[in-house]
Amino acid sequence: MNKVSGQKSAYSYLYPQISPNDQRMLDVGDGHSLYVEQSGNPNGIPVVVLHGGPGGGCSPFMRRFFDPAIYRIILFDQRGCGRSTPFASVESNTTWHLVADIERIRVTLGIAQWVVFGGSWGATLGLTYTQAHPDCVIHLVLRGVFLGMQTELDWFYGGGAGRFWPDLWEDFVREIPKHEHDNLIAAFHRRLFSGDVAVENHFAKIWSKWENALAAIGSNGKVGDPPIQFARAISRLENHYFSNHVFFEQDGKLLNDIDEMAHVPGSIVQGRFDMVCPPKSAYAVHKRWPNSVLHLVGLAGHALSETGIAAKLVETMDHIGRVVR
C-alpha cells in the first residue's frame, strides 16, 4: 500500500521537477480559456481531477494520488481561477458551464471513458458531471462531499460551524452590521461585488480565512492572510455560486438524481470531523448509491493533505488501478 503523508508522497520521487508532460490553454467559449495539463502515462487509465472552491484551482500536489505508471492524469483550472482566464470572472460561470467544460476536455483529449476524482466542490461537480454523462465515467471518487444544499450553506455560513469556533465566527461577522446577519452570503456578496477593488479584496480575505482556518483537524484557528489573488478568486466564485443555489433547479438535486448514475462504481472518502462539509452528506449519498463504498476516516477533517484522508485516497486509486487494468 502506498501512502501520502502531509505534503509528501510515495510517488513524488517520480516528479523531480513536478512538471507536467503537457499543458495547454483550451478555449471553451464565452470568452473563457482553461488551463489544462496532463502527466503520467499517456497510455494509462485517464483520470480527471476536479478541484475545490469553486475558485480554488489545481496544484501539483493533486497529482500525487495517482501512480504515474498506471494513470494518465488530467488537471485543469475551472473557469475564473488559477491560470484560466479571465481571472475571478463570474460571467458565463455556472455549474452547467463547468460540466460542459469537463466534457469538452474529455472529447478534446480523445478519451472515451475516465475516472473522475473530486473533493469538496469538486465532489459536487463530480456528482453533477457523472449524473449528466454516466457512460463516460469508469469510477467516481469523492472526498469531503458537498451537495450544494441549503442546509450545508446554513451550517457553514449561518452559525452552525461557528458554535465550534466562536472566536473565528466573531472575526468572520465582525464587519457585517447585525441587521445583515440573517443572510451573510448576501451581505458578503454586496461587498465582494461592490466595484471598489479595495473593499472587495478586504472582504475576500475575511471570507477565505474563515474556510481555511476550519479545513484541517489539527488547526488552532490561526491562519495568515491568504495570497490576494487566491482569496479574490475563491471568495467571489464561491459567493457567486452559493448566492445562486449552485445553479440547481431544486434543493437536494444530487441526491434526488442518484439513480442517473446507479451503475457507476464509486468510492467516498470522508473525514469524520469535517467542519466544512460534515459527514452527513457523504453518508446520504452512500445510502442512496448502492454501488458506492464509504470510507469514514477517524481523526480527520476536510483538508486533502491530511494524513488519513490522503492515505485512503492513494489506497483507493491503487485499488482502482488494479481493477480497471
HELIX and SHEET records of a PDB file:
HELIX    1   1 SER A   12  LEU A   14  5                                   3    
HELIX    2   2 PRO A   60  PHE A   65  5                                   6    
HELIX    3   3 THR A   95  THR A  108  1                                  14    
HELIX    4   4 TRP A  121  ALA A  132  1                                  12    
HELIX    5   5 PRO A  134  CYS A  136  5                                   3    
HELIX    6   6 GLN A  150  TYR A  157  1                                   8    
HELIX    7   7 ALA A  161  ARG A  163  5                                   3    
HELIX    8   8 PRO A  166  VAL A  173  1                                   8    
HELIX    9   9 LYS A  178  GLU A  180  5                                   3    
HELIX   10  10 LEU A  184  LEU A  192  1                                   9    
HELIX   11  11 VAL A  197  LEU A  214  1                                  18    
HELIX   12  12 ILE A  228  SER A  243  1                                  16    
HELIX   13  13 HIS A  245  PHE A  247  5                                   3    
HELIX   14  14 LYS A  253  ASN A  256  1                                   4    
HELIX   15  15 ILE A  258  MET A  261  5                                   4    
HELIX   16  16 LYS A  280  ARG A  288  1                                   9    
HELIX   17  17 THR A  307  VAL A  324  1                                  18    
SHEET    1   A 2 VAL A   4  SER A   5  0                                        
SHEET    2   A 2 LYS A   8  SER A   9 -1                                        
SHEET    1   B 8 ASP A  22  GLY A  29  0                                        
SHEET    2   B 8 HIS A  32  GLY A  40 -1                                        
SHEET    3   B 8 TYR A  71  PHE A  76 -1                                        
SHEET    4   B 8 ILE A  45  LEU A  50  1                                        
SHEET    5   B 8 TRP A 114  GLY A 119  1                                        
SHEET    6   B 8 VAL A 137  ARG A 143  1                                        
SHEET    7   B 8 GLY A 266  GLY A 271  1                                        
SHEET    8   B 8 SER A 292  VAL A 297  1                                        
END                                                                             
